[in-house]
């Protein structure tokens, strides 16, 4: 079911890959969507890629800030 919802792949294709009836998977996906109708909508594939890139960039920037804070502390303590 997550293969259909999270990746926006066709139900028929996922059902074939899993070896189950497409109608059964359609029912499961429909029930899941009804139960979670008030939840935030699932991210599209491009949104997920963008989120991962943004998280990676944030990690890198945090590392740079930590390094620069150490450098600033070093030069602030230098008694020259």
Backbone as a printed PyTorch tensor [residue, N CA C, xyz], in Angstrom:
tensor([[[  0.8290,  -1.1810,   0.0000],
         [  0.0000,   0.0000,   0.0000],
         [  0.8740,   1.2460,   0.0000]],

        [[  1.9400,   1.2430,   0.8080],
         [  2.8260,   2.4070,   0.8440],
         [  3.5020,   2.6450,  -0.5010]],

        [[  3.7280,   1.5750,  -1.2450],
         [  4.3390,   1.7360,  -2.5630],
         [  3.4550,   2.5800,  -3.4710]],

        [[  2.1670,   2.4650,  -3.3100],
         [  1.2330,   3.2400,  -4.1270],
         [  1.1290,   4.6670,  -3.5950]],

        [[  0.9580,   4.7990,  -2.3000],
         [  0.6920,   6.1020,  -1.6970],
         [  1.9310,   6.9860,  -1.6860]],

        [[  3.0610,   6.4450,  -1.2610],
         [  4.2530,   7.2670,  -1.1020],
         [  5.0090,   7.5130,  -2.3960]],

        [[  4.8990,   6.6070,  -3.3530],
         [  5.6590,   6.7780,  -4.5950],
         [  4.7810,   7.1730,  -5.7710]],

        [[  3.4800,   7.2280,  -5.5590],
         [  2.5270,   7.5750,  -6.6240],
         [  2.6220,   6.6240,  -7.8190]],

        [[  2.9850,   5.3640,  -7.5480],
         [  3.0360,   4.3760,  -8.6200],
         [  1.6450,   3.8370,  -8.8770]],

        [[  1.3780,   3.3910, -10.0940],
         [  0.0510,   2.8470, -10.4240],
         [ -0.2620,   1.5940,  -9.6030]],

        [[ -1.5110,   1.5030,  -9.1820],
         [ -1.9560,   0.3660,  -8.3760],
         [ -1.7570,  -0.9480,  -9.1280]],

        [[ -2.0870,  -0.9610, -10.4050],
         [ -1.9640,  -2.2020, -11.1870],
         [ -0.5190,  -2.6950, -11.2180]],

        [[  0.4230,  -1.7780, -11.3860],
         [  1.8410,  -2.1520, -11.4390],
         [  2.3040,  -2.7170, -10.0950]],

        [[  1.9550,  -2.0520,  -9.0110],
         [  2.3570,  -2.5110,  -7.6810],
         [  1.7110,  -3.8570,  -7.3700]],

        [[  0.4460,  -4.0110,  -7.7260],
         [ -0.2560,  -5.2780,  -7.4780],
         [  0.4290,  -6.4210,  -8.2220]],

        [[  0.8180,  -6.1960,  -9.4780],
         [  1.5300,  -7.2200, -10.2500],
         [  2.8430,  -7.5940,  -9.5640]],

        [[  3.5940,  -6.5740,  -9.1280],
         [  4.8870,  -6.8210,  -8.4860],
         [  4.7260,  -7.6250,  -7.1880]],

        [[  3.6440,  -7.3400,  -6.4620],
         [  3.4130,  -8.0300,  -5.1970],
         [  2.6730,  -9.3510,  -5.3550]],

        [[  2.1530,  -9.5960,  -6.5500],
         [  1.4320, -10.8350,  -6.8070],
         [  0.0610, -10.8780,  -6.1500]],

        [[ -0.5840,  -9.7210,  -6.0420],
         [ -1.9290,  -9.6730,  -5.4660],
         [ -2.8830,  -9.0820,  -6.4790]],

        [[ -4.1770,  -9.2430,  -6.2220],
         [ -5.2170,  -8.7350,  -7.1020],
         [ -5.2480,  -7.2100,  -7.0250]],

        [[ -5.3230,  -6.5520,  -8.1760],
         [ -5.3430,  -5.0860,  -8.2280],
         [ -6.5710,  -4.5210,  -7.5140]],

        [[ -7.6850,  -5.2200,  -7.5900],
         [ -8.9020,  -4.7720,  -6.9100],
         [ -8.7350,  -4.7670,  -5.3990]],

        [[ -8.0630,  -5.7910,  -4.8940],
         [ -7.8120,  -5.8620,  -3.4550],
         [ -6.9370,  -4.6990,  -3.0210]],

        [[ -5.8630,  -4.4470,  -3.7660],
         [ -4.9690,  -3.3470,  -3.4260],
         [ -5.6970,  -2.0120,  -3.5350]],

        [[ -6.5640,  -1.8710,  -4.5240],
         [ -7.3640,  -0.6490,  -4.6610],
         [ -8.2220,  -0.4310,  -3.4250]],

        [[ -8.8360,  -1.4950,  -2.9270],
         [ -9.6580,  -1.3860,  -1.7130],
         [ -8.8180,  -0.9710,  -0.5100]],

        [[ -7.6420,  -1.5730,  -0.3610],
         [ -6.7640,  -1.2530,   0.7670],
         [ -6.3000,   0.2060,   0.7110]],

        [[ -5.9240,   0.6340,  -0.4850],
         [ -5.4620,   2.0190,  -0.6470],
         [ -6.6120,   2.9810,  -0.3670]],

        [[ -7.7850,   2.6660,  -0.8730],
         [ -8.9460,   3.5200,  -0.6240],
         [ -9.2740,   3.6260,   0.8580]],

        [[ -9.2380,   2.4950,   1.5510],
         [ -9.5120,   2.4940,   2.9940],
         [ -8.4610,   3.3070,   3.7350]],

        [[ -7.2100,   3.1510,   3.3610],
         [ -6.1310,   3.9060,   4.0090],
         [ -6.3380,   5.4040,   3.7940]],

        [[ -6.6520,   5.7760,   2.5740],
         [ -6.8420,   7.2080,   2.2760],
         [ -8.0450,   7.7770,   3.0270]],

        [[ -9.1060,   6.9920,   3.1800],
         [-10.2650,   7.4670,   3.9430],
         [ -9.9110,   7.6490,   5.4130]],

        [[ -9.1720,   6.7030,   5.9650],
         [ -8.7820,   6.7710,   7.3750],
         [ -7.8390,   7.9460,   7.6520]],

        [[ -7.0260,   8.2780,   6.6790],
         [ -6.0120,   9.3210,   6.8820],
         [ -6.3280,  10.5840,   6.0860]],

        [[ -7.5990,  10.8050,   5.7970],
         [ -7.9870,  11.9610,   4.9790],
         [ -7.6150,  13.2860,   5.6400]],

        [[ -7.6320,  13.3540,   6.9720],
         [ -7.3150,  14.5940,   7.6660],
         [ -5.8290,  14.8070,   7.8780]],

        [[ -5.0290,  13.7870,   7.6120],
         [ -3.5810,  13.9010,   7.7870],
         [ -2.9940,  14.8240,   6.7170]],

        [[ -1.7540,  15.2110,   6.9470],
         [ -1.0590,  15.9700,   5.9160],
         [ -0.9450,  15.1060,   4.6770]],

        [[ -1.0320,  15.6980,   3.5000],
         [ -0.9180,  14.8950,   2.2890],
         [  0.4970,  14.3210,   2.1730]],

        [[  0.6310,  13.1240,   1.6080],
         [  1.9640,  12.5340,   1.4610],
         [  2.8070,  13.3680,   0.5010]],

        [[  4.0980,  13.3460,   0.7280],
         [  5.0030,  14.0940,  -0.1320],
         [  5.1300,  13.4070,  -1.4800]],

        [[  5.2440,  14.2000,  -2.5170],
         [  5.4980,  13.6330,  -3.8390],
         [  6.9640,  13.2160,  -3.9030]],

        [[  7.3090,  12.4940,  -4.9420],
         [  8.6910,  12.0410,  -5.0940],
         [  9.6430,  13.2180,  -5.1720]],

        [[  9.2910,  14.2290,  -5.9310],
         [ 10.1700,  15.3940,  -6.0570],
         [ 10.2700,  16.1540,  -4.7290]],

        [[  9.1890,  16.1960,  -3.9650],
         [  9.2340,  16.8520,  -2.6560],
         [ 10.1360,  16.0720,  -1.6920]],

        [[ 10.0840,  14.7380,  -1.7670],
         [ 10.9390,  13.9250,  -0.9090],
         [ 12.4120,  14.1310,  -1.2390]],

        [[ 12.7100,  14.2040,  -2.5450],
         [ 14.0950,  14.4450,  -2.9810],
         [ 14.5580,  15.8060,  -2.4840]],

        [[ 13.7160,  16.8030,  -2.6500],
         [ 14.0600,  18.1560,  -2.2020],
         [ 14.2470,  18.1960,  -0.6830]],

        [[ 13.4290,  17.4830,   0.0600],
         [ 13.5590,  17.4300,   1.5150],
         [ 14.8930,  16.8140,   1.9170]],

        [[ 15.2810,  15.7070,   1.2700],
         [ 16.5670,  15.0760,   1.5800],
         [ 17.7240,  16.0150,   1.2740]],

        [[ 17.6540,  16.7180,   0.1330],
         [ 18.7120,  17.6690,  -0.2260],
         [ 18.7960,  18.7940,   0.7990]],

        [[ 17.6550,  19.2900,   1.2280],
         [ 17.6180,  20.3700,   2.2030],
         [ 18.1680,  19.9080,   3.5500]],

        [[ 17.8210,  18.6900,   3.9580],
         [ 18.3480,  18.1570,   5.2210],
         [ 19.8610,  17.9930,   5.1550]],

        [[ 20.3840,  17.5270,   4.0120],
         [ 21.8260,  17.3830,   3.8380],
         [ 22.5060,  18.7470,   3.9070]],

        [[ 21.9420,  19.7160,   3.2150],
         [ 22.4940,  21.0690,   3.2220],
         [ 22.4880,  21.6520,   4.6370]],

        [[ 21.4260,  21.4110,   5.3840],
         [ 21.3440,  21.8980,   6.7560],
         [ 22.4410,  21.2810,   7.6180]],

        [[ 22.6730,  19.9650,   7.4760],
         [ 23.7420,  19.3090,   8.2350],
         [ 25.0960,  19.9380,   7.9240]],

        [[ 25.3610,  20.1700,   6.6280],
         [ 26.6330,  20.7700,   6.2190],
         [ 26.7840,  22.1800,   6.7920]],

        [[ 25.7290,  22.9600,   6.7470],
         [ 25.7970,  24.3210,   7.2680],
         [ 26.0110,  24.3320,   8.7830]],

        [[ 25.3890,  23.3930,   9.4870],
         [ 25.6070,  23.3000,  10.9360],
         [ 27.0570,  22.9710,  11.2480]],

        [[ 27.6660,  22.0950,  10.4470],
         [ 29.0760,  21.7630,  10.6440],
         [ 29.9530,  22.9880,  10.4050]],

        [[ 29.6430,  23.7550,   9.3740],
         [ 30.4240,  24.9610,   9.0740],
         [ 30.2850,  25.9940,  10.1830]],

        [[ 29.0880,  26.1670,  10.7030],
         [ 28.8660,  27.1170,  11.7930],
         [ 29.6530,  26.6840,  13.0280]],

        [[ 29.6380,  25.4020,  13.3340],
         [ 30.3800,  24.8980,  14.4950],
         [ 31.8740,  25.1590,  14.3190]],

        [[ 32.3870,  24.9310,  13.1330],
         [ 33.7980,  25.1880,  12.8560],
         [ 34.1110,  26.6740,  13.0040]],

        [[ 33.2870,  27.5230,  12.4230],
         [ 33.5230,  28.9620,  12.5040],
         [ 33.4340,  29.4790,  13.9400]],

        [[ 32.5650,  28.8980,  14.7460],
         [ 32.4880,  29.2820,  16.1570],
         [ 33.7850,  28.9350,  16.8760]],

        [[ 34.3720,  27.7760,  16.5560],
         [ 35.6400,  27.3830,  17.1630],
         [ 36.7620,  28.3170,  16.7190]],

        [[ 36.7800,  28.6540,  15.4440],
         [ 37.8030,  29.5730,  14.9230],
         [ 37.6620,  30.9370,  15.5960]],

        [[ 36.4480,  31.4350,  15.7000],
         [ 36.2190,  32.7440,  16.3340],
         [ 36.6510,  32.7140,  17.7930]],

        [[ 36.3700,  31.6320,  18.4890],
         [ 36.7720,  31.5130,  19.9000],
         [ 38.2900,  31.4750,  20.0120]],

        [[ 38.9590,  30.8040,  19.1020],
         [ 40.4260,  30.7230,  19.0970],
         [ 41.0300,  32.1170,  18.9300]],

        [[ 40.5630,  32.8450,  17.9190],
         [ 41.1240,  34.1780,  17.6770],
         [ 40.7230,  35.1820,  18.7590]],

        [[ 39.5770,  35.0000,  19.3560],
         [ 39.1620,  35.8980,  20.4470],
         [ 40.0350,  35.6750,  21.6770]],

        [[ 40.5420,  34.4500,  21.8610],
         [ 41.3760,  34.1380,  23.0280],
         [ 42.8460,  34.4520,  22.7750]],

        [[ 43.2480,  34.7250,  21.5430],
         [ 44.6550,  35.0060,  21.2000],
         [ 45.0580,  36.3500,  21.7860]],

        [[ 46.0720,  36.3770,  22.6670],
         [ 46.4260,  37.6230,  23.3690],
         [ 47.3040,  38.5670,  22.5570]],

        [[ 47.5000,  38.4030,  21.2960],
         [ 48.3820,  39.2610,  20.5070],
         [ 48.1660,  40.6530,  20.8070]]])
